[in-house]
Amino acid sequence: MSFSINKYDFNEEGRADVLNSRKGKDWPVVYLIHNDKELYIGETQNAYNRFEQHLQNPKRKDLKEIRIIFDEEFNKSAVLDIEQSLIQLCGADGKFKLQNMNGGQSAKHNYYQREKYINKLSQIWSALIKKNMATHEYEELKNSNIFKYSPYNTLTPEQDDVSRKVIYDIIDKMSNQEDGTYVINGGAGTGKTIVLINIINKLLTYSKLDFDESREDDDLTESVQLIHDYKDFLVKLGRELKIGYVVPMTSIRKTIKMVFKNTGNGLKANMVIGPFDVLKDNYDVIFVDEAHRLARYKNIGFRGEFKKCAEQLGLIPEDTTQLDMIVKKSKYRVIVYDNNQTVKGSDITDEQFNNALKDSKVSRSVLTTQMRCVGGELYTDYISNIFDCTQEAKLNLDNEYRFELFEDVDQMIKEIKNLDKKYGLCRNAAGYAWEWISKGKKYNDVIKEGLEDIKIGDYKYVWNMTNEEFIISPNAINEIGCIHTLQGYDLNYCGVIFGEEIDYNPTTNKIEVDLDKFYDKYVKNGCDPDVVRTYIINSYKVILTRGIKGTLVYACNKNMQDYLKKFINVAK
């Protein structure tokens, strides 16, 4: 290993020892200052001078030791990257409470041999575990939700630009007492949730940042200027902003609540709320995740609650959506929306979405860069073209992304289980082409009584036993998830079963849907068949873009299987 991690006392004697080291001045390093409970992580090109600045900072007065990571191969870009990654990892690890308010560098960028330094990060982390500076293994943390949804994620330049535009729009609209909305459009895997959490974290921490937390670098003056402008805005406002974060889907709401609780630094679990919870308070800014999953007064199982909430706000239930309620209870809102991910008849329509915002001054941005799948936009566009029946040739994704078609469904199920043992966070999923007869029962009882939901030939499988945080539930690898338990989550690999409800017609060259073989009543009841067809295809597109490293596929219908063979390599 080319790096070393040197320990010094966090005092003037320790600072003198740093000066005597070969790279104590004029060399890029990453450092960790800590006591038994708290930790601050930073980077600098002059450890000796930066040491003095931290000694003078009263926020660091209780810290006892400093660990400095020296490396012959470090450069400025590398230490910025490693600093940010360590902040994210330590935040997820939970051994220390982080004193860092910001998340390191302002935006992710490529640099020479970046992959080499990212690989070095796992070695540094292993060394920190040996020095009792961390608890959990590197791969374990990378699979955890608190890591994936960390407010310390470094944004891409595109995401960072949107983040900055949103904050300045909040300052502008609220300063002029205008009703404002910022809509962020983007497809699956473009990092919409990460952007929202990042913005919330900035709004909660910028007012607490001092010059010690601001960067040393002249090239980050845009970020520093934003901090000062936001501070000035709060001074004029005379208070902090009242913020709410609406997450429509129960499963992922619980996950993000836990992330906020474990992160701290101003993020609180009670900020993460359901759509109806907005009635309990008045908000300055409400963030809305997965707004395409907000409900309207149709095909819902909670009509009584919906009616009561609408009437409480003076709205007519039949003409109301949950977005109308959110608008009523906020001065400004930041909304992420992708109408290609609407999957139920109760989901808000485009027309209703735009109507709810008709009296607001709306700004918009679009996220286009695919962040989840290693195959990137090439893969997600490929999926869309396959469903549209416009793809003419097979795309070679072998070197970028594992995309395979299985002729035996159980072989695919077993392969996902093998991949889960190797990488963790691999799950199987299916279209809603089987009734959920196991609902409310225990897994072992279902197997004992032969009540498996999904029957394909001689094989039998069970739907997900829980709707909340299914992907991290103890028995998830032995169950089959559905769209409602997977939407919004990342997996390393996902196995996808195309049910008998979806098929390919070679005569018309179209994907067809048989609603008699589709069992999600909340999707199809009272909806136009063509609309339901769109919902079903949207669902498959969503679960086909869950896998970071790859997606494995099986189709029940022969025509669908043969059609997919044109575009997906058949597994050996």
N, C-alpha and C positions, 0 to 999 in steps of 0.2 A: 504494500500500500504506500502511495506517495505522500499521504497526509499523516499528520500527527495531531493529537488533541492534548494540549498542555494546560495544566491547572495552575492558577495563581490565586493568592489571597486578594480579595477585592478591597484593597487599601493602597496607600502610597508605597509601601514596601513591595507589594505585588506589581504595581505600575513600574517601579524601578527595575524589577526583574524582567518585565516585558521589554523595556528599553535595551536590556543586555542581550535579548534573543536576536537571532540573525534577521528575522523578518518582523521585528517589532515596530518598524517604521517603513513607510513607502512600499508596502506590499499588501495586496488584497487578502483579507481574512474574514471568516465568520466567527462570531463569538456568542457565548451563552453565559449570562450573569445570573446567579441563583442563590437561594438559601434552600432549606428543606421543603418549602412549600411554593415559592414563587420563582418565576423565571422570566428573563428578558432576553430576546434573541436579536442580534443585529449583524451588520456587515460594515466594514470600513477599509480604507486604503492606508490608514495610519492607526494601528492599534494603540500606540502610546498616547497620542493626542485624544483619541476617542475615549480611552480609559479615564482620562482626567475629566472630560465632560460628564460622564456618567457618575463619577465620584461627587461632582458638584450638584447633581440632580437629587433633590430630596425624595423623589419617588423611588430611588434605588438605595436609600439609606439602610434598609434592613437586609439587603443582599450581601452574601458572605464570600462567594467564590466566583471566579470567572474562568471559563474554559475557552481557549482560543484554538480554532482549527486552522493549522498552517498547512500549506500544500505548495510544492514547487510549481505545480501546473495551474494554480488558480489565476484567473483574470477577473476583471470587473464584472463582466456579464455572468460568469460562473458563480461568483459569490452572491450576486443578487438573486440568482435562481435558487441556489442552495439555501440561502437565508429564508426565502419565502417558503420553500418546501419544508424546512425544519419547523417554521412557525405552524404550518398546517399539520404536520405530523405530531408535534408536541401538543397542539390543541386537541387533537383526536386521542392522543395517548392518555392524557388526564393525570399524569403523575404530578405535574405542576400547574398552578394557576398562572396563566400568561399575563405579564404586564404589558405586552404589546397591544396597542390599540389598533394600529394599522396592520396591514398584512404584507409588508415588505414592498417589493417593487410595484410600480403602478400598473404595468401591463406586461404580459408574457411576450417574449420575443425570441426569435431564433438567433443563434450565434455559432461560431465555428466549433465543431465537435461537441455540440450540446448533448448528444446521446451519451457520449463518454462520461460527462459530468453527472447526468441523471443516473447512470449505472453506478457511479461512485457514491451516490447518495445512500444507497442501500448498505454499502460498506461502512459509511460514516454512522448510519443509524445502528448497525450492529455493534460498532465500537462504543456508542453512547449507552447501549443496553449493558454492556460489560462494565461500564463505569458507573452503573446505577443511575444514569441520567434519563432512562426511558424504561418502559415496562413491556409493551406489546411488540411483537415481531412486525417487521416492515410490511409484508404481504397481508397480514391480518388487519393492519390499520388501513391499508389502501382499499380493502373491501368493506370497511365500516361506513355507515351512513354519516357519522359525525365528520369523517374525512371528506367524503364526497360532497356534502352540503356545507362544508366549512366556510365561514365568512372570510377566512384567510386565503381562499382560493385566489390565485393570480388570474386576472382576466386576460383574454386575448385583446389585441388592440381594438378590434371591432366592439367587443363587449365593454371595454374601458371607455370608449368614445360614447357609447349609449349611456353608461353610468353617469358620466360627466354631464351629458345633455339633460338627463332627467333631473339631476340636482339643481342645475342652473334654471331649468324650467320651473321647478318648485319654488325657488327663490323669486323668480320673476312674477309668476302668477299670484303667489301668496302675498308678495309685497304690494301688488296692485289690487289685492282683494278680489281676484277673479276666480271663478270656478274653473279648475283645470284638470286635465286628464292627459296622461302619457300612455299610449298604447304601444307595446313592444310585440311585434309579430315575429314568428320564427317557427320553423318546423321542429320535429322531434329531434332531440339531441343537440340543439344549438346552444344549450346552456342558459335557458331563460330563468330557471329557478336560481341558479348560481348568481346571475346578475341581480335579481331581486334581493337576495340575502346580502350580497355585497353592498348594495345601495343602502339598505336598512342599517347595516353595520356602520357605514360611513356617517349617516345622519345621526347615529347615536354616539359616535366616538369623536367626530371632528371637533366638537366644542371642547373636548377634554384634552386634545393634543397640544403639546407645547413644542418648542423648537427642537427639543431633543428627539421627538418622534418624527419630525420632518426629515426628509432625506438630506444627505450631505451634498448631493449632486446638483449641478446647475441644470442638467437636462431634465429634471423633474419639477421645474418651476410651475408648470401647469397644475400639477397636483397640489403644490403648496399654495398657489393662488386660490384654488378652489376651497381649500381649508379656510383661508382668511376670509374669503367672500361669504362662506356659509356662517362663520362665526359672527361677522358683521350683521348678517341677516337675522340671526338669533338675538343679537343685542337689540336690534330695532323691534323685533317681535316681543321681546321681554320675557321669553320662556322657551323651554324645549318643546319640540313637536310631539303631539300625541299621535302615536303610530300604531296601526293594526295591520296584521298580515293574514289575509283570508286565503285559506286553502280548502277548496270545495270537497276534495276526496278525503274521506276519513282516515284511510290507511296512511297516506303520506303526511297528513296533518300531524298524526301522532309521532311520526319519525322526526319531522322538523321541530316539533315542540321539544323533543329530547335534545336535538342539536342546540337549540337556543338555551335550554337549561344548562347543558354541560359547557357551553362556550362562555357564558357570563359576559363581563365587560359591557353591560348595558342591555344585552339580549336576554329577554325573559320569556319563559314558556307561555305565559298568559297573553303575550302579543300575538301568538299564533291561534287563530280563531276560525270557526265555521261561518258560513255566510249569514246565518240568522243571528249570530252573536254580535253583529254590528249594532243591533238595536239596543244593546246594553250601555252604550256610551256614544259620545260624539268625538269624531276623529279629525285631526288636521289632514293626515295622509293615510290612506288605506292602500296597501299593496294587495293585488289579487293575482294569485297563481292559477294556472290552468283555467282561465276564465271561460273557456269553451265548455267547461263542465259545470258552470253555474246553471241553476235549474229555472224552469218556467213552470207555470201552473198546468202541467199536462204530464200524464204518465208517471206521476210521482207517488211514493208510498207515504208521504208526510203532508197530505193536503190540509189537514187540520192546522198544523203548525204554520204552514205557508200562509193560509188564509188569515190566521190571527196576526201574524207579523205584517202582512200587507195592509190590513185594516188599521193596525196600530199607527201606521205611517200615512194613513189617509189615501191609500192606493186601492184600486179595484183588483182583487186577486187574479181574475181571468186575464187581465191586461198587464200583469206585472211579472217581472223576473227578479231574481236575487240581485242582479246588477242594479236595478232601479232602487232597491233598498240600500245598497252600498253607496250609490250616488247621493241619496237623501241624507246619509249619516256621515258624509265626509266633505271637506273643502277641496281636496285634491286626491287623485287616485292614480296609481301606476299599475297597469294591467298587462299581463302577458296573454296572448290570444292566438290560437291556431285553429281555424275552423275545419282543418283537415283531421283534427283529432276529436271531433264530436262523435260520440259512439252510442248515444241513447236518445230516445224520443223526448225525454225530459230536458235535454241540453238546450241552452239558449240558441236561438237562430241568429244568423247574420243581421237580419232585419231588426230583430229585437235588440241586439247588441248596439247597433248604430242608433236606434231610437232612444235608448237609455242615455246616450251621451249627446243628444241633439242640443242641449242647452249649455254644454260645457265647451271650453276652448281646448281642442284636442291637438296634441302633437304626436308624431309617430316616428318609429324607427323599425328597421327590419334586421334581425339576426340571420345571417345566411350560412355561416361557417359551421359545418357538422363537427361537433366536439366529442360525441359519444363513441360512434363506431370507428374503428381503425380504418375501415374502408372509406370513411368520409362521405362527402356529397356524391361521389361516384357511385357508392353503394346505395344510398337512399334514393337517388334519382333512378337507379336501375330497378329498385323495388317498385317505384311508382309506374315506370314504363311497362313492367311485367303485368301489373294489374290493369293498366290502360290498354294492354295488348298492342302496344306500339313498338316494343323492343324487337329488333330484327336479328341481332347476333348475340351470342354468348359473350359475356364480359369476363375477362380473366382477372379474378381477384385473389388468386392463390397466394401471392406474396404479401398481400396486404390484409386479407380477411378470409377466415375460413367459412365458406358458404357451401354446404353440402346437402344433397337430397338422399334420403334413406328409403330403401324399398321395403324394409321391415321396421315397423314402428318401435318394437321392443329393442331392436338394436340401437335405435336413436336414443331411447330412454336410458339405456344402459351406458351409452357413450357420454351423455350429459352427466350421469352419476360419476363416471370415471374422471371427467374433466373437473367436476366439483371437488373430488378428492385432491386433485393436483392444484387447482387455482382457487377453489372456493367460489361461492356466489354464482353457481350455474343452476338453472332451473328449466323445467319443462312447462309448456303452456299450450292452450288449444282454443279454437273457436268455440262458441257456445252452442255446440251441436248435440249435446247430451243433457238430459234433465239432471238437476242437482238433488238426487234422491238421498244422498248421505248427509244433507244439511242438518246440523244440530247434533249429530252423532259423533262418537269418538272413533278415531281411525281403526284401532284394533277391533272394535265392535263391528265396524263396517266390513272388515276383512273376514271376521269370524262368521258373520251372517250372510256373506256373499252379496252385499249391497253396493258394490262398486258402481260408480256412475258411468264411466267411459268404457265401452266394450268395442274392441276392434279385433275382429277375428276371434282367436282364442285368448287374446290378451285383455286384461281388465285393470282399470286404474281408477283413482279416487280424485275428485275435485279438491281444491284447497279447503282445508278444515277451518281456516280463519280468514276473515276479510282484512283484519288489521295487521300490517307489517308481515304479510304472508312470506315474503322472500327471506326473512330472517327467523321465521318460526322453526322450532326444532325438527319437525318432520317434513319440511317443505320439499326436500329433495325426493321424497317418495310420493308426492302429490302433484297434481296438474293445476297450474295457475290459470286464471282467466284475465281478460282485459282489465277488469275492475280492480284486480290485485297487483297488476304489473305496471299500469300506466304511471309514468313519472319516475320510475326506478331504473337504475343501471344494473346490468348483469355482466359477468364476464362472457358466458356463453348462454344462449337461449335455444331450447329445442321447441319447435313450433309444429303442432298438429293441425293440418287443414281438415276440418270435419266434412261430413257428407252434405252439409248445407251449401257448400261452395264448390263450384265445378267450372270447367272450361268447355265451351261449345265450339268444336272445330269448324262447324258449318258457318256460324256467324262471326267467329273469331272474337268472342266476348266471354268475360267472366260472368257466370250466372249464379243466382242464389235461389235456393228452395226454402221458402219461409216455413214450410211444414216440418222441416228438419232443423229449425232454429228455435231455441227454447228460452231465450231471454225476453220475458214478457214485457219488461220495462223499456225494451228497445222497440219492439214491433207493435204493441197494442195501440190502436188508434192512429198509426202512422201510415203514410202512403208507402206502398211496396218499394218504389224507386228510392225513397228516402232511407228506408231500412237497408236496402242494398248498399247504399253509400255508407251507412253506419257500420255495417259488417265489414266492408272492405277497409274502412278507416281503422277498425279494430285490428285487422290482420297487419296492416302497415305499421301500426304502433308496436305490436309485439314482435314483429320482424326487425325492429330497430332498437330492441332492448340490449342486444349483445354487444359488448365492447370489442371482444376479440373474434367473435364469430356467431353464426346462426346455423342451426341444423334443422332440416325440414322433412316432414312426411305428409303425404296427402292421401286421404281415404279413397277418393274417387279416382278411377283409372285415367279418365281424360285429363283431370287436373294434374295427376302424377306425370303423365306423358308430356303435357304442356310444360311443366316445370323442368323436365329433363332437358328441354332446349336451352335453358338458361342457367341451370345449376348442375354442377358436377355430381355424379352419382357416387355415393360413398362406397368404398371397397368393402 
